[in-house]
Amino acid sequence: MHDDVERCVRAVQSKDARFDGWFFTGVVTTGIYCRPSCPVVPPKPENMRFYPSAAAAQQAGFRACKRCRPDTSPGSPEWNHRADVVARAMRLIADGVVDREGVPGLAGRLGYSTRQIERQLNAELGAGPLALARAQRAQTARLLIETTPLPMGDVAFAAGFASIRAFNDTVREVFALTPTALRDRVAKGHPPGGSGVLALRLPFRTPLCPDNLFGHLTATAVPGVEEWRDGAFRRAMRLPHGHGIATLRPQPDHVACTLSLSDLRDLTIAISRCRWMLDLDADPVAVDDLLRADPVLAPLVDKAPGRRVPRTVDGPEFAVRAVLGQQVSTAAARTHAGRLVTAYGDPIDDPGGGLTHLFPTPAALAQLDPETLAFPKTRRTTLTNLVSALASGEIDLGVGSDWEEARARLAELPGFGPWTIETIAMRALGDPDAFIPSDLGVRAAAKYLDLPSTPAALAKRAAPWRPWRAYAVQYLWATSDHPINLLPAH
């Protein structure tokens, strides 16, 4: 995108918010970089320079605009729909892998050398993994500075900086302000919140249809781990340094997010996982334009555009839940999952609601007695084999996993058919082209819309919907009045 100068100039001159996160504009006369929708008067085209990432703009010597705050743009949708090594690396960097494990750890997860990873990221993004992680730390630091009363030393280490000096230098370089001056710019009447609890806005590209997104998450919520309360979806998350509770409330132009964290070092990762779960970095215009080209889907898209794919914050957890949901109702699947949570999950305190546990890890579930599970023996075997493979690391369902390899590994397990594998690919792996033609809801929609009814014929008919078949599933499901399609009542 950033190489198409003409298109970038048009986006900047029209202040087109659809391109926020796709590229960043450096202005040579001011030394700042902006998002395309920056409200200031657009610079002359000859003074614009375009970069594929905020890190690349920073490396080129530009500092972040104080008006449009380009560091808070939605993420590039490229990393959601691509399965190549660069996209996988970006998803892992967003999940904090470089801060926790360094570049060697990132390379090891991807199966490449550090030199190969650095070369590929520099070639496509204009910055290596360390620079990309540094830009992310700067954004986390800004959030902590502006929304908490933490001492600056605590902010530095919570944001992932190795020293106070590196923290101060980065903040001054990226934002052209000292950390103290940045805090002083917080508007009067909006004092920082208490330590460990942060309120922030999660931006997205419009349009966004919250009905199926929050409806699905709530209708399938695991008791004790997830709930809908006071107009918000609440979710307990297991994080690298502790746990957190996210409260997510849909608003017209953003999702209001409150995070309660046991360790503030997990802030960046918690934000990334919430955005991933809500599919907030998607490009709904690109998706809907392609699906609208099909006369069967066009009325569904026009009725409620901007549907997202409801995902999960934990891939292994969702795989377990998918097995529990095989050939049973949504209510029965929730009941089975709730029993596992009560028996094997880690208890937590939730003063603001009714969350009681973290979902159990594969290692904890590996200790379960299959005879205690209240479902058929074949499904018990399917579950225990899955848990064993997850606990041993034979199957990787993390955000940086190889989608096709994960599918192949799952297919080797007994009891894993196309429905289970594609459901996991859609909601855990985040593959935007995952398709489940054998799903009862999809088949009912196909019948209602006079589409082919058999899975093979429907899959063939759906070929023009690629690479967005997972989004097409959301529109097909919307033809029913199932609770997954309805925004819960307050």
C-alpha positions in Angstrom: 0.0 0.0 0.0 2.7 2.5 1.0 4.4 2.1 -2.4 1.3 3.4 -4.2 2.1 7.1 -3.8 -0.8 8.3 -5.8 -3.3 6.3 -3.8 -1.7 7.3 -0.5 -1.8 11.0 -1.4 -5.5 10.7 -2.2 -6.2 9.0 1.1 -4.4 11.8 3.0 -6.0 14.6 1.1 -9.5 13.1 1.7 -8.6 12.2 5.4 -9.9 8.7 4.7 -10.0 6.8 8.0 -10.3 3.5 6.2 -6.6 3.6 5.6 -5.5 4.3 9.2 -3.0 1.6 10.1 -2.4 0.6 6.4 0.3 3.2 6.1 1.8 6.3 7.9 2.7 9.7 6.4 5.9 11.4 7.3 5.9 15.2 6.7 9.5 16.3 5.9 8.8 20.0 6.7 7.6 19.3 10.2 9.4 16.1 11.1 6.2 14.4 12.3 4.3 11.3 11.1 0.5 11.0 10.9 -2.3 8.6 10.2 -4.1 9.3 6.9 -7.1 10.7 8.6 -5.2 13.4 10.6 -7.4 16.4 11.0 -4.8 19.0 10.2 -4.4 20.6 6.8 -2.8 18.0 4.5 0.8 18.8 3.5 1.9 19.3 -0.1 2.4 16.0 -1.9 6.1 16.7 -2.4 6.5 16.9 1.3 4.9 13.5 2.1 6.8 10.3 2.7 4.9 7.0 3.2 5.9 4.2 5.5 4.4 0.7 6.1 4.7 0.9 9.9 5.0 3.4 12.7 8.4 1.8 13.5 9.6 2.5 10.0 8.5 6.2 10.3 10.3 6.4 13.7 13.5 4.9 12.3 13.4 7.5 9.5 13.5 10.2 12.2 9.8 11.3 12.4 8.0 11.7 15.7 4.3 11.0 16.3 1.7 13.7 15.6 0.1 15.0 18.8 -3.2 15.7 17.1 -4.0 12.4 15.4 -1.9 10.1 17.6 -0.9 7.6 14.9 0.3 5.1 17.4 -3.3 4.4 18.3 -4.5 3.6 14.8 -6.1 0.2 14.2 -3.6 -2.4 13.2 -3.0 -3.3 9.6 -5.5 -5.9 8.4 -2.7 -7.5 6.4 -1.6 -9.4 9.5 -5.0 -10.9 10.0 -5.7 -12.4 6.6 -2.2 -13.5 5.6 -0.6 -16.8 6.6 3.0 -16.1 5.5 6.0 -15.7 7.9 5.8 -11.9 8.0 2.2 -11.9 9.1 2.9 -14.7 11.7 5.8 -12.6 13.0 3.7 -9.5 13.3 1.0 -11.4 15.3 3.7 -12.8 17.6 5.3 -9.4 18.1 1.9 -7.9 19.0 1.5 -10.7 21.5 4.8 -9.7 23.2 7.0 -12.5 22.2 10.0 -10.3 21.4 9.8 -8.6 24.8 9.6 -12.0 26.6 11.9 -14.1 24.5 13.9 -11.8 22.3 14.4 -12.0 18.5 15.8 -15.6 18.8 12.6 -16.7 20.5 10.6 -15.1 17.7 12.7 -16.8 15.1 12.5 -20.2 16.9 8.7 -20.1 17.0 8.6 -19.4 13.3 11.2 -22.0 12.3 13.6 -19.5 10.7 17.0 -18.0 11.6 17.1 -14.5 13.2 18.8 -13.2 10.1 16.0 -14.5 7.8 13.3 -12.9 10.1 15.1 -9.6 10.2 15.6 -9.5 6.5 12.0 -10.3 5.7 10.5 -7.8 8.2 12.9 -5.0 7.0 12.0 -5.7 3.4 8.3 -5.5 3.9 7.9 -3.1 6.9 11.0 -1.0 6.8 11.9 -2.1 10.3 13.2 -5.1 12.1 11.6 -7.0 15.0 13.4 -4.9 17.7 12.2 -1.6 16.2 8.7 -3.0 15.8 8.6 -4.1 19.4 10.1 -0.8 20.5 7.2 1.1 18.8 4.8 -1.1 20.6 6.5 -0.4 23.9 6.2 3.3 23.2 2.5 3.0 22.7 2.1 1.0 26.0 4.2 3.6 27.8 1.9 6.3 26.6 -1.2 4.5 27.8 0.3 4.0 31.2 1.6 7.5 31.5 -1.8 9.0 30.5 -4.2 6.7 32.3 -2.4 5.7 35.6 -0.7 7.5 38.4 2.2 5.0 38.4 5.6 6.4 39.1 7.6 6.7 35.8 10.0 4.0 36.9 7.1 1.5 37.2 5.7 2.7 33.9 9.0 2.0 32.2 9.3 -1.6 33.4 5.6 -2.3 32.9 5.9 -1.2 29.3 8.8 -3.6 28.8 11.8 -1.2 28.8 15.0 -2.6 30.1 16.0 0.7 31.7 14.7 4.1 32.8 17.1 5.8 30.3 15.8 3.7 27.4 12.2 4.6 28.4 13.0 8.4 28.6 14.9 8.4 25.3 12.2 6.5 23.5 9.3 8.6 24.8 11.1 11.9 23.9 12.1 10.6 20.5 8.6 9.2 19.5 6.4 11.8 21.1 8.7 14.9 21.3 7.8 15.2 24.9 9.3 14.0 28.2 7.2 11.4 30.1 6.3 14.0 32.7 5.1 16.5 30.0 3.1 13.8 28.3 1.3 13.1 31.6 0.7 16.8 32.1 -1.2 16.9 28.8 -3.9 14.7 30.2 -7.1 16.8 30.1 -8.3 18.3 33.4 -11.1 16.5 34.9 -9.9 13.1 33.6 -7.3 12.1 36.3 -5.5 8.8 35.9 -7.2 5.7 37.3 -5.9 3.4 40.0 -3.0 1.1 39.6 -3.8 -2.1 37.7 -7.1 -0.8 36.3 -7.1 1.0 33.0 -9.8 2.4 30.8 -9.1 2.9 27.1 -10.7 3.0 23.6 -10.1 0.3 21.1 -10.5 1.9 17.6 -11.7 0.0 14.6 -12.5 0.6 10.9 -16.1 1.3 10.3 -18.6 -0.1 9.8 -18.8 -2.6 12.6 -21.9 -4.7 13.4 -21.8 -5.5 17.1 -24.8 -7.8 17.1 -23.2 -11.1 16.0 -19.9 -10.2 17.5 -21.0 -9.7 21.1 -24.1 -11.9 20.6 -21.9 -14.9 19.7 -19.4 -14.3 22.5 -22.2 -14.0 25.0 -24.4 -16.9 23.8 -21.4 -19.3 23.9 -19.9 -17.8 27.1 -18.3 -20.3 29.6 -19.8 -19.8 33.1 -17.3 -18.3 35.4 -14.9 -17.3 32.6 -17.1 -15.0 30.5 -20.3 -13.1 31.0 -22.5 -10.2 29.7 -23.1 -7.6 32.4 -24.4 -4.1 32.3 -24.1 -3.8 28.5 -20.6 -5.2 28.3 -18.9 -8.5 27.6 -16.5 -9.5 30.3 -13.8 -12.1 30.0 -11.1 -13.5 32.3 -7.7 -14.0 30.6 -4.6 -16.0 31.4 -1.6 -13.8 30.7 2.2 -14.3 30.7 2.7 -12.6 34.1 -0.6 -13.2 35.8 -4.2 -12.8 34.8 -6.6 -10.0 33.7 -10.2 -9.2 33.3 -11.4 -7.4 30.2 -14.7 -5.5 30.1 -15.6 -4.6 26.5 -18.5 -2.4 25.7 -19.5 -1.6 22.0 -19.7 2.1 21.1 -20.5 3.7 17.8 -16.9 4.6 16.9 -14.8 2.4 19.3 -15.0 -0.4 21.8 -14.7 0.9 25.4 -12.3 -1.3 27.2 -11.5 -1.6 30.9 -8.7 -3.8 31.9 -8.0 -5.1 35.4 -4.5 -6.6 35.4 -2.7 -8.4 38.2 0.6 -7.3 36.5 0.8 -4.2 34.3 3.6 -5.8 32.2 0.7 -7.7 30.5 -1.0 -4.5 29.2 0.2 -4.7 25.6 -0.6 -8.4 25.4 -4.1 -7.9 26.9 -4.9 -5.2 24.4 -3.7 -7.3 21.5 -5.7 -10.3 22.6 -8.9 -8.2 23.0 -8.5 -6.7 19.6 -7.8 -10.2 18.2 -10.9 -11.6 19.9 -13.1 -8.8 18.5 -11.4 -8.9 15.0 -11.0 -5.1 15.3 -8.2 -4.9 12.7 -10.3 -6.2 9.9 -11.0 -4.2 6.8 -14.8 -4.5 6.5 -15.0 -2.5 3.3 -12.8 -4.9 1.4 -14.7 -7.9 2.9 -18.2 -6.5 2.3 -17.4 -5.3 -1.2 -16.3 -8.8 -2.3 -19.3 -10.6 -0.7 -21.7 -8.0 -1.9 -20.8 -9.0 -5.5 -22.8 -12.2 -4.9 -26.5 -11.4 -5.5 -27.4 -13.9 -2.8 -25.3 -12.3 -0.1 -25.8 -8.7 -1.2 -29.1 -8.2 0.7 -27.5 -9.7 3.9 -24.5 -7.5 3.7 -26.5 -4.3 3.0 -28.8 -5.1 5.9 -26.0 -5.1 8.5 -22.6 -4.4 7.1 -19.3 -4.8 9.0 -19.8 -8.2 10.6 -16.7 -9.5 12.3 -15.6 -13.0 13.1 -15.8 -13.6 16.9 -12.5 -15.2 17.9 -10.9 -16.2 21.2 -8.1 -15.0 23.4 -6.7 -18.5 23.8 -6.3 -21.0 20.9 -5.9 -24.2 23.0 -8.9 -23.2 25.1 -11.1 -22.8 22.1 -10.0 -26.2 20.7 -11.2 -27.9 23.9 -14.5 -26.0 23.7 -14.9 -27.0 20.0 -14.7 -30.7 21.0 -17.1 -30.1 23.9 -19.5 -28.6 21.3 -19.5 -31.5 18.9 -23.0 -32.6 18.0 -24.6 -30.9 21.1 -26.5 -27.6 21.6 -24.8 -24.4 22.6 -26.3 -24.7 26.1 -25.0 -28.2 26.5 -21.5 -27.1 25.4 -21.5 -24.3 27.9 -22.5 -26.7 30.7 -19.7 -29.2 29.8 -17.1 -26.3 29.7 -18.4 -24.9 33.0 -17.8 -28.2 34.7 -14.3 -28.4 33.5 -13.6 -24.8 34.6 -15.0 -25.5 38.1 -12.9 -28.7 38.5 -9.6 -27.7 36.9 -9.6 -23.9 36.4 -7.6 -21.5 38.5 -9.8 -19.4 40.8 -9.7 -15.6 40.6 -11.4 -12.7 42.4 -13.7 -10.4 40.5 -15.1 -7.6 42.6 -16.8 -6.1 39.6 -18.8 -9.1 38.5 -19.3 -12.8 38.5 -16.1 -14.2 36.9 -14.7 -16.9 39.1 -12.0 -18.9 37.2 -9.4 -18.9 34.4 -10.0 -21.6 31.9 -7.8 -24.6 32.7 -4.6 -25.1 30.8 -3.9 -28.2 28.7 -1.5 -29.3 31.4 -4.2 -29.1 34.0 -6.7 -30.9 31.8 -4.2 -33.7 31.1 -4.8 -34.8 34.7 -8.6 -35.3 34.2 -10.3 -38.6 34.6 -12.2 -39.3 31.3 -14.7 -41.4 33.2 -16.0 -38.3 35.0 -17.0 -36.6 31.6 -20.7 -36.8 31.0 -20.6 -37.5 27.2 -19.9 -40.5 24.9 -16.7 -42.5 25.2 -15.6 -41.6 21.6 -15.7 -37.8 22.5 -13.9 -38.5 25.7 -11.1 -40.1 23.7 -11.1 -37.2 21.3 -10.8 -34.7 24.1 -8.0 -36.5 26.0 -6.0 -37.0 22.8 -6.3 -33.3 22.0 -5.3 -32.2 25.5 -2.3 -34.5 25.4 -1.2 -33.1 22.0 -1.6 -29.5 23.2 0.1 -30.1 26.5 3.1 -31.7 24.8 3.4 -29.0 22.2 2.7 -31.3 19.3 0.0 -28.9 18.1 0.5 -25.1 18.0 -2.7 -23.1 18.0 -1.2 -19.8 19.0 -1.5 -16.5 17.1 1.8 -17.2 15.2 1.0 -20.7 14.2 1.1 -22.1 10.7 -2.6 -22.5 9.7 -2.2 -25.4 7.4 0.2 -27.3 9.6 -2.2 -26.8 12.5 -5.1 -28.2 10.4 -2.9 -31.2 9.3 -2.0 -32.0 13.0 -5.6 -31.8 14.1 -6.7 -34.0 11.3 -4.4 -36.7 12.6 -6.3 -36.9 15.8 -9.3 -39.3 16.0 -12.6 -37.6 16.2 -11.5 -34.5 14.3 -13.6 -33.9 11.2 -13.9 -30.9 8.8 -16.5 -29.1 11.1 -14.2 -29.2 14.2 -11.0 -28.3 12.3 -12.5 -25.4 10.3 -14.3 -24.1 13.4 -10.9 -24.0 15.2 -9.3 -22.5 12.1 -11.9 -19.7 12.0 -12.1 -18.7 15.7 -8.8 -19.8 17.2 -6.3 -19.5 14.3 -8.1 -16.5 12.8 -8.1 -17.8 9.2 -10.5 -15.4 7.4 -11.1 -18.1 4.7 -12.1 -20.9 7.0 -15.4 -22.4 5.9 -17.8 -24.9 7.5 -20.3 -26.0 4.9 -21.4 -29.0 7.1 -22.5 -26.7 10.0 -26.2 -26.9 10.7 -26.7 -23.2 10.8 -24.9 -22.7 7.5 -26.9 -25.5 5.9 -30.1 -24.0 7.2 -29.1 -20.7 5.7 -28.2 -22.3 2.4 -31.7 -23.9 2.2 -33.3 -20.6 3.1 -31.3 -18.8 0.4 -31.7 -21.5 -2.3 -28.0 -22.3 -2.2 -26.7 -25.9 -2.6 -27.4 -28.0 0.5 -24.7 -30.6 0.4 -21.3 -29.6 1.9 -19.4 -30.4 -1.3 -21.7 -28.4 -3.5 -21.9 -25.5 -1.1 -18.2 -25.3 -0.8 -17.9 -25.2 -4.6 -20.6 -22.4 -4.8 -18.7 -20.5 -2.1 -15.4 -20.3 -4.1 -16.1 -16.7 -5.3 -16.3 -15.7 -1.6 -12.6 -16.4 -1.0 -10.6 -15.2 0.8 -13.4 -14.1 3.1 -15.5 -17.2 3.6 -15.3 -17.0 7.4 -17.1 -13.6 7.1 -19.6 -15.1 4.7 -20.4 -17.6 7.4 -21.3 -14.8 9.7 -23.8 -13.4 7.1 -25.2 -16.9 6.6 -25.8 -17.4 10.3 -27.5 -14.0 10.4 -30.5 -15.5 8.5 -31.7 -17.2 11.7 -32.9 -15.8 15.0 -30.4 -17.8 17.1 -29.0 -15.8 20.1 -25.6 -15.7 18.6 -26.9 -13.1 16.1 -28.5 -10.8 18.8 -26.8 -8.2 20.9 -27.8 -9.1 24.4 -30.2 -6.9 26.3 -28.6 -4.7 29.0 
